[in-house]
Structure formats: C-alpha cells, structure tokens
Amino acid sequence: MNGATDNDSKDERDSAASILLRALAKMAIVSANQQITLTPMTGGVSSDIYRVDLPSRVICVKRALAKLKVAADWRAPVARSRYEVEWMRVAGGIVPSAVPEILGEDRESGAFAMAYLAPDTYPLWKAQLRDGTIDLGIAAAVGDVLGRIHAATAGRPEIAARFPTDDIFFAIRLEPYLVATAGAHPDLAARLLALVETTRTNRRALVHGDFSPKNLLAGPAGPVILDAECAWYGDPAFDVAFVLNHLLLKGAWRPPWRPRYAEAFEALFAAYFAHVRWEPRDALAGRTAALLPALMLARIDGKSPVEYLTDESIRDDVRAFARPLVATPLTDPRAVAERWVARP
C-alpha cells in the first residue's frame, strides 16, 4: 500500500492499532514480544490502514470499517474485506503485477495484510494527474489491465459464485452514489433509479467497484490496483465509467489540462475496449455512456463527493453539464468527453 498519516483522533488510532495488532498475531505475522511500529496511512473513508514496520521488512495492514468516515450516515458490511482479498487473488492470477501480494487474512476482525509499496517507486496515479503528469501510456496500461481482468472473468459462473456481494455492492456503491443522487435531483430520480436497476441486473464479469486514480499506482511493471472492497460479479460498465468519470472531473479541477485529460480518457477507453469480446461493444459502450454523467453528478451530490471540487461555481458547472446527459443519455462515452472538452 501507499500513503501518509491521517487525521483520526489519538483514541481512534489507539483502538484501531490494538485490533490490528491482534489480527497480525492471528495471521502469525507478529509474535507477542516482537517490536513493531504501526503508522496510520491515508486510505479513503472506508478502512483503517496502517504501515507496519517489522524488524525485517515493512508491510501494510487494512481493516474494513462498519461506519465510513464521511459526513453522511454511511454504513457497510465489514465482510467486504474477505471479498477484497478474493478479488486480489483472482486479479493476481490474471495479471500478477497488478495487485500487491497478500500476506495474511483475519476474517473475524475484517483485516488483512499485504505488501507495502513505497511511494517513491509506486507513485499514486491521482497525484500524477493532479500535478500535470498526464502520461497517455499509463492511461492505456490502466485500460489494458482492466480489460484483461474483465475479459478473463466474463461468463465465468464459478467466479461469480465466489462473490455473493450484491447487497454489499448496493450498500457501498449503488445506494450512496446513484440512489442518494436521485434524492438530491428528484426530477432525474426515475432515470437514475433505472440506471441502478440496469447496473444491478447485468452480471457479466468481475467488477472492482472503486476503479479510481486514487486506487491505482504507477508501478515499474505497470499499474497496481488497490482497495477492492466493492468487489462484485456484475456490470463491467461500472468500472469503466467510474475511472473515465475521474478523468473528466480532473478537468474541472485543473481546467488548463482538460484536453490532455480527454486524451488520457481516449487512451484508456481504446485499450480497454480492445479486450471486449464477451458482449457487443456498442451495448457496453452505451451503458458506460449512460453511467458517466450520472457518476459525475453523484460525485457532487451523492454521499461521497470528490474532495477536490469545493468551489460551488465549479460544482454548479458540473451539474449543468451532467444533468441533461442523465436525462437524455448519449450512446458513446467518447461523445461525452468531446462535449466536456468543448465547453467554454
């Protein structure tokens, strides 16, 4: 894992550290008398994540939280941790370099340990995009890895059986993103809830569910994917739309680079769709194009708004762009990007 210290209170950190120490002992990674150092890391809103300095190496340990660290009352089953580990095992069997090594798991506490990936060697893709390092090769590699994972798992009932996570996915993705946004935009509620139903009922491939630049490291052997808590056997369009949405929203955050983000969008899209064989490409593209503006709106008015768009005039601009495309969706994600770049 990759990150830095967070801002939780000392009592919360002490409690989390105690739980994680017990979990590490159950995994037989640490012994009772072993000297270790636990350092909290940033890792989104859904988990406690710590760097663990052992005498011989550095690792990372993560534990899913029942109540997520957001302003809204957002809760999710901690059993999602076991499916995160399972997703990494499946994905690692397809693209070994694309996931960190899993070192141990304690299902009772919802914790698992994995390799620590130093930020100097594995920079965060989100940070690169923020700072203007918009490498089209990285974008294409991200699309390629995602396409390979979806292609290798599509139409595989034995893999679907390993991910009975429909309820979890609804609780941590469809409800806080699309259902909550329907509540904030009642005139679009019917359309947004129809998207929920379409997404919920398309069971085609293994989905990561949080395929975002904040969960992607630019490793020396290619992208490394983190944080698969939302793992689900379902609609691959969700993963594609989720990551493409972030490339659009980066253009609201850094307007001078909007055309370059659009080029990264195209590179990722093309590399991904080169792998699509499990269904007609137009069908998948259409579902992706419909989800894109809905997710743009959800990252403004859902339960998990993007933290980097705080200016209300920018947020209003995203709303003004996304709302008509939710009401009347386009059929090609690239057409959404073209309209976004063409805006004054």
N, C-alpha and C positions, 0 to 999 in steps of 0.2 A: 504494500500500500504506500501511498504517497500523501503527505500533508504537513500540517503545522499545528501548534497548540490551539485549543479552542477557548471559549469564554464561559464554560459552565462554572457554577459555584464550587467552592472547595468541598463542601459536604457532598454534593453530587459526584464530584470526581472521586472522593474517597470511597463512597459506596460502590461506584462502578468498578473501581480498581480492586476492591475486595472480592466482588463477584468474579471478575476476570481472573484474579489470582487462583481462586478455587477451580475455575474452569480449566486453566492451564495445567493445574496439578492433576485434574481428572484426565486430561489428554496425555499425561505423562511427559509433558514438555518441560515442566519445572518440578523440582523436589522441594520438600518442606524447608530445607536450610539453604537453598540456593539464593545467591544475591542477584537480584534483578532490578531494573528500573523501568517503571511504567510512565509513559509520557502521552497525555491526551493529544489526539490529532483531529483536524477538521475532517468531516466526512458526511456533510449533508445534515439532514434533520432527523433521520430515522434510526440512527445507531450510535452506540458508544464505540469509538475506535481508538486504540492505543498502540503506540510503538513500544515494543518490549526489547530492552537491551539485556541480553543474556551474556554470560561470561565468554561464550564462544561465537555468538552471532547476534544479529538483530532480526526480529520477526515482527509481525503485526497481529493483533487480536481484535476481533469485532464481535459486538453483541447487539442483536436487534432490540429495539425499544417498543413497548406496548403503546406509549403515547408519544407521538412525534413532536419534535421541537419547533413548532410553528404557533402562530397566534391563534389559529382556529383549533377547535377540539377535533383533532385528527388522530384516530387510533387504528391499529392494525395488528393482526395476529403475529406473535413472535415466532410461530412455526415457520414463517417465511425464511428464516435463517437456513433451515435444512435444505430448502429448495434453491437458495442462492448457491450453496455448496454443490448441490446436484447439477445446477446449470453450469458451474465452472468445470465440473468433471466431464459433462457431455461436450461442452465447447472445447475443452482442452484436448479431448480425443479427436477433434476435427482440425483445430488449429492450435497445436501445443504452445506456441509462443504467445498466444493471445490472452492468456489468463495467468494470474500468479499461482504458484504452487500451493496447494492446500496441505497443511502440516498436521492438522488435527481438528476434531469437532466434538463439542459437548452439547448435545441436543437439549438436555434438561434446562440449561441456562440460556440456550439460544446463541451460544458463542462458537466461534471457530477461529483457528489460527492459520496464517498464510505467510508467504514470503514477504519481506519488506523490500520495496522497490525505491531506491534512493532517488529523490527528485532531480539531482544533477544528471543522472543517467536516463531517468524516465520522467521528463517534464510533462506537466498536465496540458492536454491539448487546449482546454479552455483558456489557460493563461497565455499560451502562444497566440490564440485567436484574439484575445483581449489586447495584446501588445503589438498586433500588426504582423506577426509571423504567420501568414496565411499560405501555408505550403500545400499546393494542389496535390502533390504526391502523397502527403499524409491523408488528405481528404479521400483520395482514391483508394488508399490502403484501408481506410476505415470502411468504406463501402464494400470493398472486396471481402474483408473479413466477415462483415455482417451477412453478405450474400452467401458466402461459403457455409456459414452456420445454418442459415435458413434452408439452403438447398439440401444440406446433408440430413436435416431433421424433418423435412417436409414429408407428409404422408407416412409417418412412422408411428403406428399405434402403440408400439412398445415404449417409445419415448414419451408419448402423450400420457401413458399410464403412470409414468414416474413423476408427473407434475399435475396432481389433482388440486390446482390452485385457483380455480375460477373465482372463489369467494375472496381470496386474498387479493387477486388482481383487481377485482371490483372495488375492494376497500381502499387500496392504495394507489389506484390509477383511474379507473373509470368514474368513481364517485367524486373524489376530490378535484379532478380535472374537468370532466365533461358535465357531470350531474350538477356539481356546485356552480359551474358557469351558467348552466341553464337557469338556475335560481337567480343569478345576477342579471340575466338578459331574458326576461320572460317572453318577449316577442320572438326569440330564437329557440325557445325551450323545445318545441316539437322537433325541430331539426337536430338539435344537439342530442336529445334523447334517442332519436332514430340512429344517430351515429354510435351511441352506446350499444344499441341493440345489434347493429351491423358488426361492430367490432367484437362484441361478446360472443356472437354466434359463428364467427369464422375461425375454425380450428384447423390450422394448416401446417404450422411449423413451431419450433421452439423460439419463444419471444423473450428477450432480455427485459424489456419493460421500462428501463431507465437509460436508454442508449443515448447518452448526452456527452458533450465535450468535457463536462466535469468528471465523468467516469471513464475517460479514455486517456491513457498515457501514450506519449510518442516514444516508444521504446526502440532500441537499436535494431531489433529484429522485426519491427512492425508494431502496430497498435496493441496495447494491453488493455483489456476490458475489466472494469471493477464493478462492484455494487449491483449484483444481480438479484436483489431482494424481491423484485417484481416478477421473477421468472414465471412463465406461463406458457402452456401449449395453446396457441391461439393465432391471432391475425398478425402476420409479419408486417402488414402495412403500418401497424402502430409503431414498431421500432424505426421504420424508415421515416415516417412523418415526424417522429419525436426528435431525431437528430437533425433532419433538414430544417425543422422549425427553429432550432437553436441557431443555425447559420443565418436564417432570416432575421431573427431577433438581435443577433450581434450587429446587424446593420442599423438597427435603431439605437444601439448603444454606441457604435462608432460609425456615424454616417459617412465620413470620407472614404471608408473602406467597404461600403456596401457593394459596389460592383465586384470587388475581389472576393467577398464572402459568397456572392452569387456564383462566381467561377468555382469556388470550392463546393458549393451546392451541386453544380453540374458534374464535377469530377466524381463526387461521392455517388450521385444518382446513377451515372453511367456505369461505374464499376460495380455497383450493387446489381443493377438490372441485367448485367451480362450473365448473372447466375440464375435468373428466374426461368425455371422450366416447369415448375410444379403447377402452374395455372397460367392462363393468358396474361401477358404483361399488361395489356390495357385494363384488365379487371383490377389488378393490384395497383396500378398507377392511379386509377380512378378513386379507389378507397383512400390511397395516400393523399391525393389532392383534396379530397373532402375533409380529411382529418387535419391537414396543415393549418388552415385558418382557424379551425376550432381550437387547436392547441395553442396557436398564437394568442387567442382571446383568453384561453384558460390560464396562460402564464401571466396574465394581467389581472383577471378577476376570479380565478379559481382559488383553491385553498393553498396552493404553492406558487405564489407569484415569483417571477425571477427577481433576484435581489438587486440586479444592476440597473433596472429601469425604474427609477424613483421619481423622475420629473413627470408631473401629471400631464403636461402638454405632450410629451413623448408617448405616454400611456394612451392618451386620447387618440394620437395618431395611429397607433397600432389597432385600437378599437375601430377607428374609421376605416382602416384598410380591411380588417378581418371580417367585420360584421356582414358586409354584402356578399362575401365569398362563402360564409357559412350559410346564408340564406339561399344562395344560388351557386353551388359548387362548380368549379372547373373540373375538367377530366384529366388534366396533365399537371403534375407538380411543377414542371418547369415553367408553365404558364403563370403559376402563382408567383414564382421567383421573378419572372420577367416584369410582371405588374409591380412588384415590390421595388425593384430597382428603378423602374421608370417614374416612380413618384417623385415629385419635386422636393 
